[in-house]
Amino acid sequence: MAGRIGHFVGNKRVAGMSGRQGDVTNPATGEVTAMVAFASEAEIDDAVQLAKKAQVAWAATPPLRRQRVMFNLKGLIEKRTDDLARMMSLEHGKTFDDAKGEVGRGLEVVEFSCAIAHHMKGDFTEQVASDMDSWSIRQPLGVVAGITPFNFPIMIPCWMGAMAVACGNAFILKPSEKDPSAPMLLAELFAEAGAPAGIFQVLNGDKVAVDALLHHPDVPAISFVGSTAIGEYVYHTGTQRNKRVQALCGAKNHMVIMPDADLDQVTDALIGAGYGAAGERCMAISVAVAVGDVGDRLMEKLAPRVAALKVGPGLDPQSEMGPLVTRQHRDKVMGYVDTGVKEGAKLVVDGRGLKLQGYEKGNFMGGCLFDNVTTDMTIYKDEIFGPVLSVVRAKTFDAAIGMVNDHAYGNGTAIFTRDGDAARAFASGVQIGMVGINVPIPVPVAYHSFGGWKASIFGDHGVYGMEGVRFYTKLKTITARWPTGIRSGAEFAFKARN
C-alpha cells in the first residue's frame, strides 16, 4: 500500500482535504511509492492566513535571533543529509552522491543566511541638510511563496526559503509533486530549528495551488524555478497582479572548447556536466562547441566515455547516472533523439536501447552523443533536459561566441582554454548570466548570486546572496530633523536641501 503525503502547515504534517492527489513513483522501478495530496484554493488561503499572522511577530524578531534559527537549521540539515539524499534519490532518480552534493549546495545558502543581521544593515548619512539626517532600512515583504522544480527538491527550496525566512518573511513552498518527501522533511527541520508555526509551510499540489498563490492578495512576491513556458506564465500572471516575481527558467548551456584546451580535462568536464543527474539540470552542458580543428580529437576521447557510462539505480554506489524522473519525460527525451537523427545530426552514441535486468519498468536510457549538429536543428534550439549532448563545429572563436550569444537562452556557459586573452574576451563579450573559465558548471557560491539572462529569466533579481536579500525585502528611507525650539514658519516650495 502506497503511503500518503499531505502538507506541512502550522509546524505539523496535515492531511490533504481536497480529495485530489497524484502518484509519487520510484524512477528506477516505476513503482508507485506514495500518493501526494493536491492543495485546494481554500487550503492555500488557510495557510496564507496563518502565515500572515505569524509573520508580524517574526518580522519584529531581532535579526540576531532569526539568524540563530538558521544556525540551528544548518546543524540539523548536516545531521540529516543522508536522509534527505536518500529521499531525493528514490523519488528523483539522481545518484546518492549527487543528491548529497545538492544538499551541500543548498546548505551554503543557509550558511549565508546565518549572517542576515549583517546583510540587512542599512545606510546612514549624517547632516544631509542643516540638522537633518537620512538613513535607509530593509524590511520584509510579508508572506512570500516559492514554486520549485523536481530536479532540485532541496537545494532550490533552501535557496529561496532560507533567504526569505531569515529576512523576516513567512514562506510558503509549493514543491514539485513528483518528489515531495525531501521538501516535507526540510519543513520539519525548519520547525525543529525554531521557526514559529506558519513561518515555513509546504503546500503540495498542481496548477490549482500555483494559481491560488499567484492570485492571492496577501502574497506579494513569488519565486519560481522551472521551464520557460511555465515561468513566463508565472511572471506575467504575478506581475499583472502587482506582485514581485523572479522566474528562473530554461537553458541551453554551451561549452566552448578551444584548440589549446586540455582534452582530458574537457572530457571529464563534459561527462559530468552533460550526463550528471541524467542531464536534468538547468546548468547542464548540452552543447559542446568545438573550435577549429579540435572536434575530431574531442570525439575520439568523448565517445568511448559516453558509451561506457554506468547507468543504474541512484542508490547503487556504482551508478554514474540514474533514471529520468518519469516515463513520460524519458519518452520525450527519446523523441528529441529521434528528431535529431531525422534532421541529419550524426548520432555517435545511442542510449535509447538501454535495458537493465530487474529494472525493466524503470525510466532508464543511456547517454546519447550527437556530432555535426547545426544551429537550425531542434536538438540545438530546444532544452531537452536529458542525457543528450550535441557537438557543434565552429571554425573560429568569433563564430563560437556568436552561437552562444545568438541562442534564445542565456543561463550558463563555459570556455575551456589555456589562453588568457581568449578567456577574458569570452567572459567579457558573452551575453550569459553565469560564465565558467575551465569550470563546466559555473553555479556561483552563496555570497554571489544565481541568475541567467535572456529567456532564462523573467524579473530582475537573482535567487540568493545579496540579490536574495534585495528580492525578499523592500527599501525604506527615513529623513529626520528634530525641533530646536526655533520655528521658521511653513515652507511651500520644494527646495534643495542645503
Residue, then its C-alpha position, 0 to 999 in steps of 0.5 A: m500500500a502506497g503511503r500518503i503525503g499531505h502538507f506541512v502547515g502550522n509546524k505539523r504534517v496535515a492531511g490533504m482535504s481536497g480529495r485530489q492527489g497524484d502518484v509519487t513513483n520510484p524512477a528506477t522501478g516505476e513503482v508507485t511509492a506514495m500518493v501526494a495530496f493536491a492543495s485546494e484554493a481554500e487550503i492555500d488561503d488557510a495557510v496564507q492566513l496563518a502565515k500572515k499572522a505569524q509573520v508580524a511577530w517574526a518580522a519584529t524578531p531581532p535579526l540576531r535571533r532569526q539568524r540563530v534559527m538558521f544556525n540551528l537549521k544548518g546543524l540539523i540539515e548536516k545531521r540529516t543529509d543522508d536522509l534527505a539524499r536518500m529521499m531525493s534519490l528514490e523519488h528523483g532518480k539522481t545518484f546518492d552522491d549527487a543528491k548529497g552534493e545538492v544538499g551541500r549546495g543548498l546548505e551554503v545558502v543557509e550558511f549565508s543566511c546565518a549572517i542576515a543581521h549583517h546583510m540587512k544593515g542599512d545606510f546612514t548619512e549624517q547632516v544631509a541638510s542643516d540638522m537633518d539626517s537620512w538613513s535607509i532600512r530593509q524590511p520584509l515583504g510579508v508572506v512570500a511563496g516559492i514554486t520549485p522544480f523536481n530536479f532540485p527538491i532541496m537545494i532550490p527550496c533552501w535557496m529561496g526559503a532560507m533567504a526569505v525566512a531569515c529576512g523576516n518573511a513567512f514562506i510558503l513552498k509549493p514543491s514539485e509533486k513528483d518528489p515531495s518527501a525531501p521538501m516535507l522533511l526540510a519543513e520539519l527541520f525548519a520547525e525543529a530549528g525554531a521557526p514559529a508555526g506558519i513561518f515555513q509551510v509546504l503546500n503540495g499540489d498542481k496548477v490549482a495551488v500555483d494559481a491560488l498563490l499567484h492570485h492571492p492578495d496577501v502574497p506579494a512576491i513569488s519565486f519560481v524555478g522551472s521551464t520557460a513556458i511555465g515561468e513566463y506564465v508565472y511572471h506575467t500572471g504575478t506581475q499583472r497582479n502587482k506582485r514581485v516575481q523572479a522566474l528562473c527558467g530554461a537553458k541551453n548551456h554551451m561549452v566552448i572548447m578551444p584548440d589549446a584546451d586540455l582534452d582530458q580535462v574537457t572530457d571529464a568536464l563534459i561527462g559530468a556536466g552533460y550526463g550528471a543527474a541524467g542531464e536534468r539540470c538547468m546548468a547542464i552542458s548540452v552543447a559542446v562547441a568545438v573550435g577549429d580543428v579540435g572536434d575530431r580529437l574531442m570525439e575520439k576521447l568523448a565517445p568511448r566515455v559516453a558509451a561506457l557510462k554506468v547507468g543504474p539505480g541512484l542508490d547503487p554506489q556504482s551508478e554514474m547516472g540514474p533514471l529520468v524522473t518519469r516515463q513520460h519525460r524519458d519518452k520525450v527525451m527519446g523523441y528529441v533523439d529521434t528528431g535529431v537523427k531525422e534532421g541529419a545530426k550524426l548520432v555517435v552514441d545511442g542510449r535509447g536501447l538501454k535495458l537493465q535486468g530487474y529494472e525493466k519498468g524503470n525510466f532508464m536510457g543511456g547517454c546519447l552523443f550527437d556530432n555535426v549538429t547545426t544551429d537550425m536543428t531542434i536538438y540545438k534550439d530546444e532544452i531537452f533536459g536529458p542525457v543528450l549532448s550535441v557537438v557543434r563545429a565552429k571554425t573560429f572563436d568569433a563564430a563560437i561566441g556568436m552561437v552562444n550569444d545568438h541562442a534564445y537562452g542565456n543561463g550558463t556557459a563555459i570556455f575551456t582554454r589555456d589562453g588568457d586573452a581568449a578567456r577574458a574576451f569570452a567572459s567579457g563579450v558573452q551575453i550569459g548570466m553565469v560564465g565558467i573559465n575551465v569550470p563546466i558548471p559555473v553555479p556561483v557560491a552563496y555570497h554571489s548570486f544565481g541568475g541567467w539572462k535572456a529567456s532564462i529569466f523573467g524579473d530582475h533579481g537573482v535567487y540568493g546572496m545579496e540579490g536574495v536579500r534585495f528580492y525578499t525585502k523592500l527599501k525604506t528611507i527615513t529623513a529626520r530633523w528634530p525641533t530646536g525650539i526655533r520655528s521658521g514658519a511653513e515652507f511651500a516650495f520644494k527646495a534643495r536641501n542645503 
